Amino acid sequence: MSADPLHRAGTPQRSTTSPLPGGSTASAIEIRRSTRRRRTVSAYREGDRTVVLIPARMSEAEEQRWVSVMLDKLAAQESKRLLGDAELAERAERLSAQYLDGRARPRSVRWVTNQNTRWGSCTPAEGSIRLSHRLQGMPEYVVDYVLLHELAHLLVPGHGPRFWRLLEAYPRTERARGYLEGVVAAGRLPHVPGARDE
């Protein structure tokens, strides 16, 4: 058996359960392979697990790729559907407790539409955190990273070693930073006239 948490046996119609990579809020992924399913992949939450439905003929490499894609899609849907300013403030409180020993206590946390070059900002003197509306719909771990980044600024204003040590505890820091870098890079790609958007 592989050490990779997304490695599964390729037996048709067999369900397997594995821990989620990166410590998501759900505790397991269940892969359900079906001989009747030809091309489509779908996923949904069922209690504390995520169920991913895939064709039986899919290779392990395809399965791993699709599981990652479907987890990101579900997280984006949940983030878009659930997070208003009140939920964002609750999330900030939870993240502060979990990763900063509850030391970061913002007075306000809200979405704003006037930040088009930053993902978030913080005014330590006021205890206010603002997240760009462009984050809405991104995966939950990305929003959590930006929120935690701004919470850390309530404790350490600059981006020195002390600041980055605070973020080391968050297990998805590098993945979230990579995601955001990809979004920025994609925005810089030239638009090819006549190319169809898929």
Sine and cosine of phi, psi and omega as CSV:
sin_phi,cos_phi,sin_psi,cos_psi,sin_omega,cos_omega
0.00,0.00,0.70,-0.71,-0.02,-1.00
-0.95,0.31,0.45,-0.89,0.08,-1.00
-0.98,0.22,-0.24,0.97,-0.01,-1.00
-0.92,0.38,0.82,-0.57,-0.06,-1.00
-0.92,0.40,-0.24,0.97,0.01,-1.00
-0.99,-0.17,0.07,1.00,0.01,-1.00
-0.95,0.31,0.77,-0.64,0.00,-1.00
-0.72,-0.69,0.39,-0.92,0.18,-0.98
-0.95,0.33,0.55,-0.84,-0.08,-1.00
-1.00,-0.01,0.31,0.95,-0.04,-1.00
-0.92,0.38,0.82,-0.57,0.02,-1.00
-0.86,0.51,0.57,-0.82,0.06,-1.00
0.88,0.47,0.34,0.94,0.04,-1.00
-0.98,-0.18,0.70,-0.71,0.06,-1.00
-0.98,-0.22,0.68,-0.73,0.08,-1.00
-0.74,-0.67,0.42,-0.91,-0.03,-1.00
-0.80,-0.60,0.70,-0.71,0.02,-1.00
-0.63,-0.78,0.38,-0.93,0.06,-1.00
-0.90,0.43,0.51,-0.86,0.07,-1.00
-0.96,0.27,0.66,-0.75,0.11,-0.99
-0.94,0.35,0.57,-0.82,0.10,-0.99
0.98,0.20,0.06,1.00,0.08,-1.00
0.93,0.36,0.74,0.67,0.03,-1.00
-0.92,0.38,0.10,-0.99,-0.06,-1.00
-0.94,0.35,-0.52,0.86,0.09,-1.00
-0.98,0.19,0.47,-0.88,-0.13,-0.99
-0.99,-0.11,-0.22,0.98,-0.07,-1.00
-0.44,-0.90,0.37,-0.93,0.14,-0.99
-0.91,-0.41,0.76,-0.65,0.10,-1.00
-0.92,-0.40,0.85,-0.53,0.02,-1.00
-0.99,-0.11,0.81,-0.58,0.06,-1.00
-0.89,-0.46,0.92,-0.38,0.03,-1.00
-1.00,-0.05,0.62,-0.78,-0.02,-1.00
-0.69,-0.73,0.71,-0.70,0.06,-1.00
-0.96,0.28,-0.37,0.93,0.02,-1.00
-0.98,0.20,-0.44,0.90,-0.01,-1.00
-0.99,0.16,0.84,-0.55,-0.08,-1.00
-0.99,-0.13,-0.77,0.64,-0.11,-0.99
-0.75,-0.66,-0.39,0.92,-0.14,-0.99
-1.00,0.09,0.50,-0.87,0.10,-1.00
-0.81,-0.58,0.70,-0.72,0.06,-1.00
-0.63,-0.78,0.27,-0.96,-0.03,-1.00
-0.48,-0.88,0.47,-0.88,0.07,-1.00
-0.41,-0.91,0.31,-0.95,0.05,-1.00
-1.00,-0.01,0.65,-0.76,0.05,-1.00
-0.68,-0.73,0.99,-0.11,-0.07,-1.00
0.91,0.42,-0.82,-0.57,-0.03,-1.00
-1.00,-0.09,0.25,0.97,0.00,-1.00
-0.80,-0.60,0.33,-0.94,0.11,-0.99
-0.94,-0.33,0.80,-0.60,0.01,-1.00
-0.98,-0.22,0.81,-0.59,0.04,-1.00
-0.90,-0.44,0.83,-0.56,-0.02,-1.00
-0.98,-0.22,0.84,-0.54,-0.06,-1.00
-0.70,-0.71,0.35,-0.94,0.10,-1.00
-0.91,0.40,0.56,-0.83,-0.03,-1.00
-0.89,0.45,-0.53,0.85,-0.08,-1.00
-0.98,0.22,-0.10,0.99,-0.09,-1.00
-0.92,0.40,0.69,-0.72,0.02,-1.00
-0.95,0.30,0.25,-0.97,0.01,-1.00
-0.89,0.45,-0.62,0.78,0.01,-1.00
-0.90,0.43,-0.69,0.73,0.05,-1.00
-0.89,0.45,-0.67,0.74,0.01,-1.00
-0.85,0.52,-0.73,0.68,0.00,-1.00
-0.87,0.50,-0.70,0.72,-0.01,-1.00
-0.89,0.46,-0.71,0.70,-0.05,-1.00
-0.94,0.35,-0.57,0.82,0.05,-1.00
-0.88,0.48,-0.71,0.70,0.01,-1.00
-0.88,0.47,-0.71,0.71,0.02,-1.00
-0.87,0.49,-0.71,0.70,-0.06,-1.00
-0.94,0.35,-0.59,0.81,0.06,-1.00
-0.89,0.46,-0.68,0.74,0.03,-1.00
-0.90,0.43,-0.65,0.76,0.02,-1.00
-0.89,0.45,-0.71,0.70,0.02,-1.00
-0.88,0.47,-0.70,0.71,0.00,-1.00
-0.88,0.47,-0.65,0.76,0.02,-1.00
-0.90,0.43,-0.68,0.73,0.02,-1.00
-0.89,0.46,-0.69,0.72,-0.02,-1.00
-0.92,0.39,-0.64,0.76,0.00,-1.00
-0.90,0.44,-0.70,0.71,-0.02,-1.00
-0.91,0.41,-0.63,0.78,-0.10,-1.00
-0.98,0.21,-0.54,0.84,-0.23,-0.97
-0.97,-0.25,-0.41,0.91,-0.23,-0.97
-0.99,-0.10,0.98,-0.21,0.22,-0.97
-0.99,-0.15,-0.09,-1.00,0.00,-1.00
-0.88,0.48,-0.63,0.78,-0.02,-1.00
-0.91,0.42,-0.68,0.73,0.03,-1.00
-0.92,0.40,-0.59,0.81,0.04,-1.00
-0.89,0.46,-0.66,0.75,0.03,-1.00
-0.91,0.42,-0.65,0.76,0.04,-1.00
-0.90,0.44,-0.64,0.77,0.02,-1.00
-0.90,0.43,-0.64,0.76,0.04,-1.00
-0.88,0.48,-0.67,0.74,0.01,-1.00
-0.89,0.45,-0.69,0.73,0.01,-1.00
-0.90,0.43,-0.70,0.71,0.00,-1.00
-0.91,0.42,-0.64,0.77,0.04,-1.00
-0.88,0.48,-0.70,0.72,0.01,-1.00
-0.90,0.43,-0.67,0.74,-0.09,-1.00
-0.96,0.27,-0.65,0.76,-0.14,-0.99
-0.92,-0.39,-0.31,0.95,-0.07,-1.00
-0.83,-0.56,0.37,0.93,0.00,-1.00
0.81,0.59,0.47,0.88,0.04,-1.00
0.95,0.32,0.20,0.98,-0.07,-1.00
-0.97,0.24,-0.46,0.89,0.01,-1.00
-1.00,0.04,0.91,-0.42,-0.05,-1.00
-0.80,-0.60,1.00,0.04,0.00,-1.00
-0.94,0.34,0.53,-0.85,0.09,-1.00
-0.99,0.12,-0.49,0.87,0.05,-1.00
-0.54,-0.84,0.58,-0.81,0.07,-1.00
-0.68,-0.74,0.82,-0.57,-0.05,-1.00
-0.45,-0.89,0.32,-0.95,0.13,-0.99
-0.99,0.14,0.58,-0.82,0.10,-1.00
-0.71,-0.71,0.42,-0.91,-0.01,-1.00
-0.96,-0.30,0.07,1.00,-0.05,-1.00
-0.97,-0.22,0.25,0.97,0.03,-1.00
-0.93,-0.38,0.99,-0.11,-0.03,-1.00
-0.97,-0.25,-0.13,0.99,0.05,-1.00
-0.89,-0.45,-0.13,0.99,0.04,-1.00
-0.83,-0.56,0.42,-0.91,0.08,-1.00
-1.00,0.04,-0.46,0.89,0.00,-1.00
-0.28,-0.96,0.24,-0.97,0.07,-1.00
-0.50,-0.86,0.33,-0.94,-0.07,-1.00
-0.60,-0.80,0.67,-0.75,0.12,-0.99
-0.89,-0.46,1.00,-0.09,-0.08,-1.00
-0.84,0.54,-0.60,0.80,-0.03,-1.00
-0.88,0.47,-0.54,0.84,0.01,-1.00
-1.00,-0.09,-0.27,0.96,-0.08,-1.00
0.94,0.34,0.50,0.86,-0.05,-1.00
-0.94,-0.33,0.62,-0.78,0.06,-1.00
-0.82,-0.58,0.71,-0.70,0.04,-1.00
-0.79,-0.61,0.75,-0.66,0.06,-1.00
-0.93,-0.37,0.65,-0.76,0.01,-1.00
-0.91,0.42,0.66,-0.75,0.06,-1.00
-0.87,0.50,-0.33,0.94,0.00,-1.00
-0.91,0.41,-0.31,0.95,0.05,-1.00
-0.97,0.22,-0.35,0.94,-0.04,-1.00
-0.89,0.46,0.78,-0.63,-0.03,-1.00
1.00,-0.09,-0.18,0.98,0.07,-1.00
-0.98,0.19,0.29,-0.96,0.00,-1.00
-0.83,0.56,0.51,-0.86,-0.05,-1.00
-0.82,0.57,-0.66,0.75,-0.04,-1.00
-0.91,0.42,-0.45,0.89,0.03,-1.00
-0.96,0.29,-0.72,0.69,0.04,-1.00
-0.88,0.48,-0.68,0.74,0.03,-1.00
-0.87,0.49,-0.67,0.75,0.01,-1.00
-0.88,0.48,-0.74,0.68,-0.03,-1.00
-0.90,0.44,-0.66,0.75,0.02,-1.00
-0.89,0.45,-0.70,0.71,0.03,-1.00
-0.91,0.42,-0.61,0.79,0.06,-1.00
-0.84,0.54,-0.74,0.68,-0.01,-1.00
-0.94,0.33,-0.58,0.82,0.08,-1.00
-0.88,0.48,-0.65,0.76,0.02,-1.00
-0.89,0.45,-0.52,0.85,0.04,-1.00
-0.93,0.37,-0.37,0.93,0.10,-0.99
-0.92,0.39,-0.42,0.91,-0.02,-1.00
-0.99,-0.14,-0.61,0.80,-0.02,-1.00
-0.70,-0.71,0.92,-0.40,-0.11,-0.99
-0.91,0.41,-0.64,0.76,-0.08,-1.00
-1.00,-0.03,-0.19,-0.98,0.00,-1.00
-0.93,-0.36,0.61,0.79,0.01,-1.00
-0.99,0.17,-0.07,-1.00,-0.03,-1.00
-0.84,0.54,-0.60,0.80,0.02,-1.00
-0.88,0.48,-0.67,0.74,0.01,-1.00
-0.87,0.49,-0.78,0.63,-0.08,-1.00
-0.93,0.38,-0.47,0.88,0.08,-1.00
-0.89,0.45,-0.56,0.83,0.03,-1.00
-0.89,0.45,-0.56,0.83,-0.06,-1.00
-1.00,0.07,-0.17,0.99,-0.01,-1.00
-0.87,0.50,-0.49,0.87,-0.04,-1.00
-0.94,0.35,-0.43,0.90,-0.02,-1.00
-0.98,0.22,0.90,-0.44,-0.15,-0.99
-0.94,0.35,-0.27,0.96,-0.07,-1.00
-0.93,-0.36,0.38,0.93,-0.01,-1.00
-0.84,0.55,-0.80,0.60,-0.06,-1.00
-0.90,0.43,-0.64,0.77,0.01,-1.00
-0.90,0.43,-0.68,0.73,0.00,-1.00
-0.91,0.42,-0.68,0.73,0.03,-1.00
-0.88,0.48,-0.65,0.76,0.04,-1.00
-0.89,0.45,-0.65,0.76,0.03,-1.00
-0.87,0.49,-0.75,0.67,-0.02,-1.00
-0.91,0.42,-0.62,0.79,0.06,-1.00
-0.89,0.46,-0.62,0.78,0.04,-1.00
-0.90,0.43,-0.64,0.77,0.04,-1.00
-0.89,0.46,-0.70,0.72,0.02,-1.00
-0.89,0.45,-0.72,0.70,-0.01,-1.00
-0.89,0.46,-0.66,0.75,0.01,-1.00
-0.89,0.45,-0.58,0.81,0.03,-1.00
-0.92,0.38,-0.35,0.93,0.00,-1.00
-1.00,-0.02,-0.18,0.98,-0.01,-1.00
-0.92,0.40,0.62,-0.78,0.02,-1.00
-0.94,0.35,0.62,-0.79,0.07,-1.00
-0.99,0.11,0.82,-0.57,-0.02,-1.00
-1.00,0.01,0.89,-0.46,0.02,-1.00
-0.86,0.50,0.69,-0.72,0.05,-1.00
1.00,0.06,-0.15,0.99,0.04,-1.00
-0.96,0.26,0.67,-0.75,0.00,-1.00
-1.00,0.07,0.69,-0.72,0.12,-0.99
-0.99,0.17,0.73,-0.69,0.00,-1.00
-0.96,-0.30,0.00,0.00,0.00,0.00
